[in-house]
Amino acid sequence: MLNILCLVIGMVPRFKNKVTLVTGAGSGIGRSTAIMFAREQAEVAVIDLDYLKAVETDDLIEASGGHAIAIRSDVTHIDDVTTMIDKTVLEYGRLDVAFNCAGITAADREPIHRASESEWDRVLGVNLKGVWLCMKYEISQMLDQVDGGNIINIASIGGHVGAPGRSVYVSSKHGVIGLTKTAALEYARAGFRVNAVSPGHTITPLVERALEKYPEMAHEIICKYPVGRLGKSGEIANAVLWLSSQHASFVTGQTIAVDGGYTAQ
């Protein structure tokens, strides 16, 4: 009887009647997460700067019987961010979960004295300002709903360690972790949980492009992982869904490293 009960409980979709929003959902971790939310019966707002990529993710969700809406948004622009929230709420009536996954890496690996101000502005604009802007308006919407909400931000192993030649990217991800902790404290009594995930090197278009540019680094990078391989986007998505669910109801202000043991060394 207990086994049957557990089986039934395990089959209950974790996000039935929940509205989720995923930025950077046109590919990689964002796409995998959006699809997983839909599989658990969430309504999904698929957000990406590349609208055609967002539509591709939307199509994948709809083809499998899920419900989604594709929205183009540049997370560095306040008007785009407010519009994506408005369109989500217009379509679904509310917002329960947001995964702020949009992010970029620096174009070049340079020491601080050779890094450019324009590159600092570009990377920090997406990775840190973009997360801050999204949270600002996601939280504003969730506060209007009275019953709180759940936000997960995308950090990185680069938010836990230093990395020569990557001062710009590392700074942006350390900032995301600090922002996550602060938001968790500010809104805990309002029924919010705010957490982050820190992926290790994950097989996504972003990482694939980086390894194509620096092919000599591929073996060196893999050797740094105790598990002997890079991560998969679905493995990061699983952590996001857990943090978004009631199974993590006592978890807030935390950054979970999904990194094959990289930061444990």
C-alpha positions as CSV (number, residue, x, y, z in Angstrom):
1,M,0.0,0.0,0.0
2,L,2.8,2.4,0.9
3,N,4.6,1.7,-2.3
4,I,1.5,2.4,-4.3
5,L,0.9,5.7,-2.4
6,C,4.5,6.8,-3.0
7,L,4.1,6.0,-6.7
8,V,1.0,8.1,-7.0
9,I,2.6,11.0,-5.1
10,G,5.6,10.8,-7.3
11,M,3.4,11.1,-10.4
12,V,1.8,14.4,-9.3
13,P,3.2,17.2,-11.5
14,R,5.1,19.6,-9.2
15,F,4.0,22.7,-11.2
16,K,0.4,22.1,-12.2
17,N,-1.4,25.5,-12.3
18,K,1.8,27.3,-11.8
19,V,3.1,30.1,-14.2
20,T,6.8,30.0,-14.8
21,L,9.1,32.4,-16.7
22,V,12.5,31.5,-18.0
23,T,14.9,34.0,-19.6
24,G,17.6,32.7,-21.9
25,A,15.2,29.9,-22.8
26,G,16.1,29.8,-26.5
27,S,18.9,27.3,-26.0
28,G,21.0,25.4,-23.5
29,I,20.1,25.4,-19.8
30,G,17.2,27.8,-20.3
31,R,15.6,25.7,-23.0
32,S,16.0,22.4,-21.0
33,T,14.5,24.1,-17.9
34,A,11.5,25.5,-19.8
35,I,10.8,22.1,-21.3
36,M,11.0,20.4,-17.9
37,F,8.7,23.0,-16.4
38,A,6.2,22.3,-19.1
39,R,6.5,18.5,-18.6
40,E,5.4,19.1,-15.1
41,Q,2.3,21.0,-16.3
42,A,3.5,24.5,-15.7
43,E,2.5,27.3,-18.0
44,V,5.8,28.7,-19.4
45,A,6.8,32.1,-20.7
46,V,9.8,31.4,-22.9
47,I,12.0,34.5,-23.0
48,D,15.0,35.1,-25.2
49,L,16.8,37.9,-27.0
50,D,16.6,35.8,-30.2
51,Y,12.9,35.5,-30.8
52,L,13.2,32.7,-33.3
53,K,15.1,30.6,-30.8
54,A,12.3,31.3,-28.2
55,V,9.8,30.2,-30.8
56,E,11.7,27.0,-31.3
57,T,11.5,26.2,-27.6
58,D,7.8,27.2,-27.6
59,D,7.2,24.8,-30.5
60,L,9.0,21.9,-28.7
61,I,6.8,22.5,-25.6
62,E,3.6,22.7,-27.6
63,A,4.5,19.6,-29.7
64,S,4.7,17.6,-26.5
65,G,1.4,18.8,-25.2
66,G,2.6,21.6,-23.0
67,H,1.6,25.3,-22.9
68,A,4.0,28.2,-23.6
69,I,4.3,31.7,-25.0
70,A,7.4,33.0,-26.7
71,I,8.5,36.5,-25.9
72,R,11.5,38.5,-27.2
73,S,13.3,40.5,-24.5
74,D,16.6,42.1,-23.9
75,V,17.1,41.8,-20.2
76,T,19.4,44.9,-20.1
77,H,16.5,47.2,-21.1
78,I,13.9,48.2,-18.6
79,D,11.1,48.5,-21.2
80,D,11.8,45.0,-22.5
81,V,11.8,43.5,-19.0
82,T,8.5,45.2,-18.0
83,T,6.9,44.1,-21.3
84,M,7.9,40.5,-20.8
85,I,6.3,40.5,-17.3
86,D,3.2,42.3,-18.6
87,K,2.8,39.8,-21.5
88,T,3.2,36.8,-19.2
89,V,0.6,38.1,-16.8
90,L,-1.8,39.1,-19.6
91,E,-1.5,35.5,-21.0
92,Y,-1.6,33.5,-17.8
93,G,-2.9,35.9,-15.1
94,R,0.0,35.7,-12.7
95,L,3.7,34.7,-12.2
96,D,4.7,32.1,-9.7
97,V,8.3,31.1,-10.6
98,A,11.1,32.9,-12.5
99,F,14.4,31.4,-13.6
100,N,16.7,34.2,-14.6
101,C,19.0,32.2,-16.9
102,A,20.0,34.8,-19.6
103,G,23.8,35.2,-19.5
104,I,26.9,35.7,-21.7
105,T,30.6,35.2,-21.3
106,A,33.4,37.6,-22.0
107,A,34.6,37.6,-25.6
108,D,38.3,37.4,-24.7
109,R,40.4,36.0,-21.9
110,E,42.5,39.0,-20.8
111,P,44.2,40.0,-17.5
112,I,42.6,43.0,-15.8
113,H,45.1,45.6,-17.2
114,R,44.1,44.6,-20.7
115,A,40.4,44.1,-20.3
116,S,38.2,46.7,-21.9
117,E,35.7,48.9,-20.3
118,S,33.2,48.1,-23.1
119,E,33.5,44.4,-22.3
120,W,32.9,45.1,-18.6
121,D,29.8,47.1,-19.5
122,R,28.6,44.4,-21.9
123,V,29.0,41.4,-19.6
124,L,27.9,43.1,-16.4
125,G,25.0,44.5,-18.3
126,V,23.6,41.1,-19.1
127,N,24.8,38.9,-16.3
128,L,24.3,41.3,-13.3
129,K,22.2,44.2,-14.3
130,G,19.9,41.9,-16.3
131,V,19.3,39.7,-13.3
132,W,18.7,42.7,-11.1
133,L,16.2,44.2,-13.5
134,C,14.4,40.9,-13.9
135,M,14.2,40.4,-10.2
136,K,13.0,44.0,-9.6
137,Y,9.9,43.6,-11.8
138,E,9.3,39.9,-11.1
139,I,9.2,40.7,-7.4
140,S,6.9,43.7,-8.0
141,Q,4.4,41.5,-9.8
142,M,4.7,38.7,-7.2
143,L,4.1,41.2,-4.4
144,D,0.8,42.2,-6.0
145,Q,-0.3,38.6,-5.9
146,V,-0.1,38.5,-2.1
147,D,1.1,34.8,-1.9
148,G,4.8,35.4,-2.7
149,G,6.9,33.7,-5.3
150,N,10.0,31.8,-6.2
151,I,13.1,33.1,-8.0
152,I,16.2,31.2,-9.2
153,N,19.1,33.0,-10.7
154,I,21.9,31.7,-12.9
155,A,25.3,32.1,-11.2
156,S,28.4,30.0,-12.1
157,I,31.4,28.2,-10.6
158,G,33.0,31.5,-11.5
159,G,31.0,33.1,-8.7
160,H,32.8,31.0,-6.1
161,V,36.4,31.1,-7.3
162,G,38.9,33.3,-9.1
163,A,39.8,32.6,-12.7
164,P,42.9,34.3,-14.3
165,G,41.9,36.1,-17.5
166,R,38.2,36.2,-16.6
167,S,37.9,39.1,-14.2
168,V,34.9,40.5,-16.0
169,Y,32.8,37.3,-16.0
170,V,33.9,36.3,-12.5
171,S,32.9,39.7,-11.2
172,S,29.4,39.4,-12.7
173,K,28.8,36.0,-11.2
174,H,30.0,36.9,-7.8
175,G,27.6,39.8,-8.0
176,V,24.7,37.4,-8.8
177,I,25.4,35.4,-5.7
178,G,25.4,38.5,-3.5
179,L,22.3,39.8,-5.1
180,T,20.6,36.4,-4.6
181,K,21.4,36.4,-0.8
182,T,20.3,40.0,-0.4
183,A,16.9,39.5,-2.1
184,A,16.3,36.3,-0.1
185,L,16.7,38.3,3.1
186,E,14.6,41.2,2.0
187,Y,11.6,39.2,0.9
188,A,11.7,36.1,3.2
189,R,8.8,37.4,5.4
190,A,6.8,38.1,2.3
191,G,6.7,34.5,1.3
192,F,9.5,34.6,-1.3
193,R,12.3,32.2,-1.8
194,V,15.3,33.4,-3.8
195,N,18.1,31.0,-4.7
196,A,20.7,30.4,-7.4
197,V,22.4,27.6,-9.3
198,S,26.1,27.6,-10.2
199,P,26.7,25.3,-13.1
200,G,30.1,24.0,-13.9
201,H,31.1,23.8,-17.6
202,T,28.0,22.5,-19.2
203,I,27.5,21.3,-22.8
204,T,25.6,24.3,-24.2
205,P,26.0,26.4,-27.3
206,L,27.8,29.0,-25.2
207,V,30.4,26.6,-23.9
208,E,30.7,24.8,-27.3
209,R,31.6,28.2,-28.9
210,A,34.2,28.9,-26.3
211,L,35.8,25.5,-26.7
212,E,35.9,26.0,-30.5
213,K,37.7,29.3,-29.9
214,Y,40.2,27.8,-27.5
215,P,40.3,24.0,-28.5
216,E,43.5,23.5,-26.5
217,M,41.6,24.1,-23.3
218,A,39.0,21.3,-23.7
219,H,41.2,18.6,-22.2
220,E,42.5,20.9,-19.5
221,I,39.0,21.9,-18.4
222,I,37.6,18.3,-18.3
223,C,40.6,17.2,-16.2
224,K,39.6,19.8,-13.5
225,Y,36.3,17.9,-12.9
226,P,36.4,15.0,-10.4
227,V,33.7,13.3,-12.3
228,G,35.8,13.4,-15.5
229,R,33.2,15.1,-17.7
230,L,31.3,18.3,-18.4
231,G,27.7,18.7,-17.3
232,K,24.5,18.3,-19.2
233,S,21.9,21.1,-19.4
234,G,19.2,18.7,-18.1
235,E,21.3,18.2,-14.9
236,I,21.2,21.9,-14.2
237,A,17.5,22.1,-15.0
238,N,16.8,19.3,-12.5
239,A,18.4,21.4,-9.8
240,V,16.4,24.5,-10.8
241,L,13.1,22.6,-10.7
242,W,13.9,21.2,-7.3
243,L,14.7,24.7,-6.0
244,S,11.4,25.9,-7.5
245,S,9.3,23.2,-5.9
246,Q,7.9,22.7,-2.5
247,H,10.5,20.0,-1.9
248,A,12.9,22.9,-1.3
249,S,10.4,24.9,0.9
250,F,13.0,25.6,3.6
251,V,15.8,26.7,1.2
252,T,16.4,30.3,0.5
253,G,19.4,32.6,0.0
254,Q,21.5,29.6,-1.2
255,T,23.6,29.0,-4.3
256,I,23.8,25.3,-5.3
257,A,26.9,24.3,-7.2
258,V,25.9,21.8,-9.9
259,D,29.5,21.2,-10.9
260,G,30.6,17.6,-10.8
261,G,32.7,18.4,-7.7
262,Y,34.7,21.3,-9.2
263,T,34.2,23.7,-6.2
264,A,34.7,20.9,-3.6
265,Q,38.5,20.7,-4.4
